[in-house]
């Protein structure tokens, strides 16, 4: 007996520890909060969290094609790059990997949403500004929605950060969700309008 009901649309989150709920209970992470928000707002989307702590843009790029093939997502949230900087990868490498990911998503076709990251200030102002500009340039080049700095309003609240100063506590996750939702909801509304 064939099932004629269309599969629920998928939002794929491809990220690192910031999206894998590192150091906190998984149900308190922003991705779990996103699932709750979607249900509350009546969106039919299923969220697939393909985030791995410690992942780099190179790792994300290698994992993306099979994930796209398996889940056929309508929207892909790309939250990668911070570990590139922390591990000393060049900005050119990071830009190349992110560029390829965006292209692969758009070719599906699917809608990418890019989450921008900043490196800790101890990397120096010039380097951190160049790193942040990677996301701004790619968003402009590929006409992709961008969350300028994913941890804005969180990273500068020490009480919301874990002891390592890199990973937010549960208290910071709702703010992270709001940054994503601000850019994500218009995409959901566009898709909803197309489906009517």
Steps between C-alpha positions, in 0.01 A plus 500: 500500500663826386519805721382806307553745785786736422794480737533791740744768382844484659723770647856367516736654755864447408709632785757447770483497880293820508217312331572160659409631848853448630518493880124531554200269473409454135139605554622840624705578188380751243427226243259328740347840577458550125304174475270625775457839331409341167235285668360797694473706182337219305782437253517137381879489476714230654844606626796272434799596713815384321733698727819353642709659774842603375402491134664729246376629165703222335317240707165662428572507127583128499182415692264725308444308171378178666282703738344690209441175317346329800279777639426720194465802730311814403726716717859441613636702793880516472668571834867425448833679497589577860714186533683592178624817664580331829704235318688745282344426162539784255211733421536393140433136591201591715354720227548226239330233712206723591464607137483137385241418766279790395530397135411137574194606697382739228549234233266256682312745479465599862527823699819560701503713814848602614587563865794736536765451765763714667821375654603590856667844528836347592546416129547870432265756350628478141469120483159484668359769269628318190349177630159658556513654152509150346134454594397848391668459161352155436150610600524786253658291223242221516202709619467288813332614824760560771493516878792745531629365834331192641612566859418871505369599842609165640880489480524833683299364796755297700222359718345346187824334392652173617836499678695474174363836387409350160178309551172651621312362796131415476419860596647628174322257267170693469690807379679287241165365383363852459793593272425198281123544509525861380650376172333159485134595537489710179633196311230282655232752407623510139490122477157492659370753247640295212326190627157662509 
